[in-house]
């Protein structure tokens, strides 16, 4: 795993002691390694695991039936049982309240690992005290991680025998940081078309300019929302790229900065950030 040394030390100590706490792994950006870390812990501990995608399996019956039946029985091997709730920000408040009680009830033989993109949608009772939180946004570890990601990407390209320009990779990694998944996906798509990695890849998938131009041209809101979803952009991605690419081009720069700042803050507390992003785009139309 490409992780900060602080994270590696903690998870390594967990594996050595075989004493895993309940974890909440969060990041507003997808593709940063949250789910992979959860599955790696389960694998390396040899634990019995129940994996649930909480965005689709979020009814209260899932808690009462699947999770309860799994958590209340001992493992066949006598080891720890682990429930992974992926995309836990998709859980209803009712589900989360029931889960809070289950975490306490089955503490002796079952642990819970939750991953999420919008941590504000996790109730305080789960965030504070019942789980140990790790922020996978990695902003303060950027200088430490970019060389590691570049090295990993170089290893993949060499293994696949794809020719590449070494000085291009750090720029590409930085442009998509912290999403390793997006870096690899872009490299794969570009290599399949061009057969090698060269400097043109830096403008190959310029999401920021495309999104900014759609708003400047006042395209249909439905088309802009579909584009954001297609690109897999989080609300932080949208606000960041628009600040870098839309604000310099619009006529009311100060107004656009105020709108972006306000809605970026709102999204962090909203139960439906997509609604906030739609409202933000409507206000940005007035800044063109």
Residue pairs with C-beta under 8 A, 6 or more apart in sequence:
1 8
1 33
1 36
1 37
1 40
2 33
2 145
2 148
2 149
2 152
2 180
3 11
3 33
3 37
3 145
4 138
4 141
4 144
4 145
5 144
6 141
7 134
11 37
11 41
14 20
14 21
14 41
15 41
15 44
15 45
18 45
18 79
18 80
20 41
20 45
20 80
20 82
20 111
21 111
21 131
21 132
22 103
22 111
22 112
22 113
22 114
22 130
22 131
22 132
23 38
23 111
23 112
23 113
23 114
23 131
23 132
23 133
23 134
24 88
24 114
24 115
24 116
24 119
24 122
24 126
24 127
24 131
24 132
24 133
24 134
25 34
25 37
25 38
25 113
25 114
25 115
25 116
25 133
25 134
25 136
26 34
26 115
26 116
26 117
26 119
26 122
26 133
26 134
26 135
26 136
26 137
27 34
27 117
27 135
27 136
27 137
27 138
27 178
28 117
28 118
28 137
28 234
28 235
28 236
28 237
29 117
29 137
29 178
29 179
29 234
29 236
29 237
30 117
30 179
30 181
30 232
30 234
31 179
31 180
31 181
31 182
31 232
32 136
32 137
32 138
32 178
32 179
32 180
32 181
33 136
33 180
34 115
34 136
35 84
35 86
35 115
38 84
38 86
38 113
38 115
39 51
39 84
41 47
41 82
41 113
42 49
42 82
42 84
42 113
45 79
45 80
45 82
46 77
46 79
47 75
47 79
47 80
47 81
47 82
48 75
48 76
48 77
48 79
48 80
48 81
48 82
49 81
49 82
49 83
49 84
50 66
50 67
50 70
50 71
50 81
50 82
50 83
50 84
51 84
51 86
52 62
52 66
52 67
52 83
52 84
52 85
52 86
53 86
53 87
54 85
54 86
54 87
54 88
54 89
54 90
54 91
54 95
54 114
55 86
55 87
55 90
56 90
57 66
58 90
58 91
58 92
58 95
59 92
59 95
60 92
60 94
60 95
60 98
62 95
63 95
63 98
63 99
63 102
64 98
67 83
67 99
67 102
68 102
70 81
70 83
70 110
71 81
71 83
71 102
71 105
71 106
71 109
71 110
72 105
72 106
74 81
74 109
75 81
75 109
80 109
80 110
80 111
81 109
81 110
81 111
82 110
82 111
82 112
82 113
83 110
83 111
83 112
83 113
84 113
84 115
85 91
85 99
85 112
85 113
85 114
85 115
86 115
87 115
87 116
87 117
88 96
88 114
88 115
88 116
88 122
89 116
89 117
89 118
89 119
89 121
89 122
91 99
93 123
96 122
96 123
96 125
96 126
97 123
97 125
99 112
99 126
100 123
100 125
100 126
100 130
102 112
103 112
103 126
103 130
103 131
104 130
112 131
114 122
114 126
114 131
116 122
117 234
118 235
118 267
118 268
118 270
118 273
119 127
119 133
120 268
120 269
120 270
121 271
127 133
136 178
137 178
137 236
138 145
138 177
138 178
139 178
142 177
142 178
145 177
145 178
146 170
146 173
146 174
146 177
147 170
149 173
149 177
149 180
149 183
150 169
150 170
150 173
152 180
153 169
153 173
153 183
153 184
153 187
154 164
154 166
154 169
156 184
156 187
157 164
157 187
157 191
157 197
160 191
162 191
162 195
162 196
162 197
163 195
163 196
163 197
164 196
164 197
164 198
165 197
165 198
165 199
168 197
168 198
168 199
168 201
168 202
169 197
171 202
172 183
172 186
172 187
172 201
172 202
173 183
175 202
176 182
176 183
176 186
182 232
186 201
186 204
186 205
187 197
187 201
189 204
189 205
190 197
190 201
190 204
190 205
191 197
194 200
207 231
207 233
207 241
208 241
208 242
208 244
208 245
209 245
210 227
211 224
211 227
211 228
211 231
211 233
211 238
211 241
211 242
211 245
211 246
212 241
212 242
212 245
212 246
212 249
214 223
214 224
214 227
215 224
215 242
215 246
215 281
215 284
215 285
215 288
216 246
216 249
216 250
216 288
218 285
218 288
221 278
221 281
221 282
224 281
225 274
225 277
225 278
225 281
228 238
228 277
233 241
235 263
235 264
235 267
235 273
235 276
235 277
236 264
236 267
238 277
238 280
239 260
239 263
239 264
239 267
239 280
242 256
242 260
242 284
243 257
243 260
246 256
246 284
247 253
247 256
247 257
247 260
250 256
250 284
250 287
250 288
251 287
251 288
252 286
252 287
252 288
253 287
255 286
255 287
256 284
256 287
259 280
259 283
259 284
259 287
260 280
260 284
263 276
263 277
263 279
263 280
263 283
266 276
267 273
267 276
267 277
270 276
